[in-house]
């Protein structure tokens, strides 16, 4: 692993006999927006708190710009952190909240005033400078917390699920704002969330964490389109996952035996041992019976519609096929048949859309 701006090396955290983090390693480039993504209890927050200095690792190193942070107290690390609850001072105005870390660092008054003005303009809060936190909306409070961290230009900004308390519409808008702000400022960010949409839309890289281990690390599009395991395929977005009984590879391609049916698939040399087929719902086309089945680049089979859910621009279909139940999602305008429960249709998808993944997270090497 090449040296990065932030390196986490074989990090382990045990609480008695329980292992919260199990040998996690990451290398993060300067300017990256990394999201630690996983379900509750997976270890993502423990990793973030270890970077911040609030959790002491049992083993391993955390190195920032060549300096090992583990021996340092939180205040010696000079990092920025935005907590889920924002932790604003209620008796201070917005401007005073943003100025506070600069005063602790003994900046001169003129420099503080200038930096507060610049930072509030950056997050579009100039007109709220004299208000107190209780007079602001949740989204505005979140931006004040961000501004307070950005005011002293930390080397690293840590976000501990800062959007989780907001409603869906506001959360989506602030995701865009934080992404835009990150691109403008260029600060390196480590974000913790269990929200897959947030991770996919905001991050330059994602580390998917399960049971204390990093099971996949990569760009959002790579993780979504090429999940390594059944867990990743099911956790990142929605995916149909079917157990593979056997795989045969020949000179002209590979085939997987699923529920007694041989299907052409793309081979995946990285998967050893038990395997599964992952197929995203949006990759399945639904059409009338009689579609040409001679195209070697497609899998085609008959299906029975069991349920359909209209979402306006898209329609979700639960179908029963020879390899089991599948969920398909298509733009409503492209449906070749009227989706009626009980109807027999034809389902198809590109061979390359079916991804062979590992059934077992623990069988994979840490990345």
URURKA-V96738 format. One record per backbone hydrogen bond with DSSP energy under -0.5 kcal/mol. CO is the residue of the C=O (numbers start at 1). NH is the residue of the N-H. E is the energy in kcal/mol with one decimal. If there is no record, write none. Layout:
co:CO nh:NH e:E
co:CO nh:NH e:E
This chain:
co:5 nh:65 e:-2.9
co:6 nh:28 e:-3.2
co:7 nh:9 e:-0.6
co:7 nh:63 e:-3.0
co:8 nh:10 e:-0.6
co:8 nh:26 e:-2.2
co:9 nh:61 e:-1.8
co:11 nh:23 e:-1.0
co:11 nh:24 e:-2.2
co:12 nh:58 e:-2.3
co:12 nh:59 e:-1.9
co:13 nh:20 e:-2.5
co:13 nh:21 e:-1.5
co:14 nh:16 e:-0.5
co:15 nh:18 e:-2.0
co:18 nh:15 e:-3.1
co:18 nh:20 e:-0.7
co:21 nh:13 e:-2.0
co:21 nh:23 e:-0.6
co:24 nh:11 e:-3.1
co:26 nh:8 e:-2.8
co:28 nh:5 e:-1.3
co:28 nh:6 e:-2.2
co:29 nh:32 e:-1.9
co:32 nh:34 e:-0.6
co:32 nh:189 e:-2.7
co:33 nh:204 e:-2.5
co:33 nh:205 e:-1.8
co:34 nh:191 e:-3.3
co:35 nh:37 e:-0.8
co:35 nh:207 e:-2.8
co:36 nh:193 e:-1.9
co:37 nh:209 e:-3.1
co:39 nh:42 e:-1.7
co:42 nh:212 e:-2.4
co:43 nh:47 e:-1.8
co:44 nh:48 e:-1.9
co:45 nh:49 e:-2.9
co:46 nh:50 e:-1.7
co:47 nh:51 e:-2.0
co:48 nh:52 e:-2.3
co:49 nh:53 e:-1.4
co:49 nh:54 e:-1.9
co:49 nh:55 e:-1.4
co:55 nh:57 e:-0.6
co:59 nh:12 e:-2.1
co:61 nh:9 e:-2.8
co:62 nh:69 e:-3.5
co:62 nh:70 e:-0.5
co:63 nh:7 e:-3.0
co:63 nh:65 e:-0.5
co:64 nh:67 e:-1.9
co:66 nh:68 e:-0.5
co:67 nh:64 e:-2.7
co:67 nh:69 e:-0.5
co:69 nh:72 e:-1.8
co:73 nh:76 e:-1.4
co:73 nh:77 e:-0.6
co:74 nh:77 e:-1.2
co:74 nh:78 e:-0.5
co:78 nh:155 e:-0.7
co:80 nh:158 e:-3.4
co:81 nh:83 e:-0.6
co:82 nh:160 e:-2.9
co:83 nh:86 e:-1.4
co:85 nh:87 e:-1.5
co:88 nh:90 e:-0.7
co:89 nh:92 e:-1.3
co:92 nh:133 e:-0.7
co:93 nh:97 e:-2.5
co:94 nh:98 e:-2.1
co:95 nh:99 e:-2.1
co:96 nh:100 e:-1.6
co:97 nh:101 e:-0.5
co:99 nh:102 e:-0.8
co:99 nh:103 e:-2.1
co:100 nh:104 e:-2.1
co:101 nh:105 e:-1.1
co:102 nh:107 e:-2.3
co:103 nh:106 e:-1.6
co:108 nh:112 e:-2.5
co:109 nh:113 e:-2.6
co:110 nh:114 e:-2.0
co:111 nh:115 e:-2.4
co:112 nh:116 e:-2.9
co:113 nh:117 e:-2.0
co:114 nh:118 e:-2.2
co:115 nh:119 e:-2.6
co:116 nh:120 e:-2.6
co:117 nh:121 e:-1.8
co:118 nh:122 e:-1.7
co:119 nh:123 e:-1.4
co:120 nh:125 e:-3.0
co:120 nh:126 e:-0.5
co:121 nh:124 e:-1.1
co:125 nh:128 e:-1.8
co:126 nh:129 e:-1.5
co:128 nh:131 e:-1.8
co:129 nh:95 e:-2.6
co:131 nh:94 e:-2.2
co:132 nh:135 e:-2.2
co:133 nh:136 e:-2.0
co:137 nh:141 e:-2.4
co:138 nh:142 e:-2.0
co:139 nh:143 e:-1.6
co:140 nh:144 e:-1.9
co:141 nh:145 e:-2.3
co:142 nh:146 e:-1.9
co:143 nh:147 e:-2.7
co:144 nh:148 e:-2.7
co:145 nh:149 e:-1.4
co:146 nh:150 e:-2.7
co:147 nh:151 e:-1.7
co:149 nh:152 e:-0.7
co:149 nh:154 e:-0.7
co:150 nh:153 e:-1.5
co:155 nh:188 e:-0.7
co:156 nh:80 e:-2.7
co:157 nh:190 e:-2.4
co:158 nh:82 e:-2.7
co:158 nh:160 e:-0.5
co:159 nh:161 e:-1.0
co:159 nh:192 e:-2.4
co:161 nh:164 e:-1.1
co:163 nh:166 e:-1.6
co:167 nh:171 e:-2.8
co:168 nh:172 e:-2.2
co:169 nh:173 e:-1.8
co:170 nh:174 e:-2.6
co:171 nh:175 e:-1.9
co:172 nh:176 e:-1.5
co:173 nh:177 e:-1.8
co:174 nh:178 e:-2.9
co:175 nh:179 e:-2.2
co:176 nh:180 e:-2.4
co:177 nh:181 e:-2.6
co:178 nh:182 e:-2.7
co:179 nh:183 e:-2.1
co:180 nh:184 e:-1.8
co:181 nh:185 e:-2.9
co:182 nh:186 e:-2.8
co:188 nh:157 e:-2.8
co:189 nh:34 e:-2.9
co:190 nh:159 e:-2.7
co:191 nh:36 e:-3.5
co:192 nh:161 e:-1.4
co:193 nh:38 e:-1.2
co:194 nh:196 e:-0.7
co:195 nh:199 e:-2.0
co:196 nh:200 e:-2.7
co:197 nh:201 e:-2.2
co:198 nh:202 e:-1.9
co:199 nh:203 e:-1.7
co:205 nh:35 e:-2.0
co:206 nh:208 e:-0.6
co:206 nh:218 e:-2.0
co:207 nh:37 e:-2.6
co:207 nh:209 e:-0.5
co:208 nh:215 e:-2.3
co:208 nh:216 e:-1.2
co:210 nh:213 e:-1.8
co:212 nh:22 e:-3.2
co:213 nh:210 e:-2.5
co:213 nh:215 e:-0.9
co:216 nh:208 e:-3.1
co:218 nh:206 e:-3.1
co:219 nh:223 e:-2.4
co:220 nh:224 e:-2.3
co:221 nh:225 e:-2.6
co:222 nh:226 e:-2.5
co:228 nh:358 e:-2.7
co:229 nh:233 e:-2.5
co:230 nh:234 e:-2.2
co:231 nh:235 e:-2.6
co:232 nh:236 e:-2.7
co:235 nh:237 e:-1.0
co:240 nh:279 e:-2.6
co:242 nh:277 e:-3.1
co:243 nh:245 e:-0.5
co:244 nh:275 e:-0.5
co:246 nh:257 e:-3.1
co:248 nh:255 e:-2.6
co:250 nh:253 e:-1.5
co:253 nh:250 e:-3.4
co:254 nh:265 e:-2.3
co:255 nh:248 e:-2.7
co:256 nh:258 e:-0.7
co:256 nh:263 e:-2.5
co:257 nh:245 e:-3.4
co:257 nh:246 e:-0.8
co:258 nh:261 e:-2.2
co:261 nh:258 e:-3.0
co:261 nh:263 e:-0.5
co:263 nh:256 e:-2.8
co:265 nh:254 e:-0.9
co:265 nh:267 e:-0.5
co:268 nh:271 e:-1.9
co:270 nh:272 e:-0.6
co:274 nh:359 e:-2.1
co:275 nh:244 e:-2.2
co:276 nh:278 e:-0.5
co:276 nh:357 e:-2.8
co:277 nh:242 e:-2.2
co:278 nh:355 e:-3.0
co:279 nh:240 e:-2.8
co:280 nh:283 e:-1.7
co:281 nh:284 e:-1.4
co:281 nh:329 e:-1.8
co:283 nh:285 e:-0.5
co:285 nh:348 e:-2.0
co:286 nh:336 e:-1.3
co:287 nh:346 e:-3.0
co:288 nh:291 e:-0.7
co:294 nh:296 e:-0.7
co:295 nh:298 e:-1.9
co:297 nh:351 e:-2.8
co:298 nh:300 e:-0.5
co:299 nh:349 e:-1.7
co:301 nh:347 e:-3.0
co:303 nh:345 e:-3.1
co:304 nh:320 e:-2.3
co:305 nh:342 e:-3.6
co:307 nh:318 e:-2.8
co:309 nh:316 e:-2.7
co:311 nh:313 e:-1.2
co:313 nh:332 e:-2.3
co:314 nh:311 e:-2.8
co:315 nh:330 e:-2.2
co:316 nh:309 e:-2.9
co:317 nh:319 e:-0.6
co:317 nh:328 e:-3.0
co:318 nh:306 e:-3.3
co:318 nh:307 e:-1.5
co:319 nh:326 e:-2.7
co:320 nh:304 e:-2.0
co:321 nh:324 e:-1.5
co:324 nh:321 e:-1.8
co:326 nh:319 e:-3.0
co:328 nh:317 e:-3.3
co:330 nh:315 e:-2.6
co:331 nh:334 e:-2.0
co:332 nh:335 e:-1.2
co:337 nh:339 e:-0.6
co:338 nh:340 e:-1.0
co:340 nh:343 e:-2.2
co:343 nh:305 e:-2.8
co:343 nh:345 e:-0.5
co:345 nh:303 e:-2.5
co:346 nh:287 e:-2.5
co:347 nh:301 e:-2.5
co:348 nh:285 e:-3.4
co:349 nh:299 e:-2.9
co:350 nh:353 e:-1.7
co:350 nh:354 e:-0.6
co:351 nh:266 e:-0.6
co:351 nh:354 e:-1.2
co:353 nh:355 e:-0.7
co:354 nh:266 e:-0.8
co:355 nh:278 e:-3.2
co:355 nh:357 e:-0.5
co:357 nh:276 e:-2.4
co:358 nh:230 e:-2.6
co:359 nh:361 e:-0.5
co:360 nh:363 e:-1.1
co:361 nh:364 e:-1.6
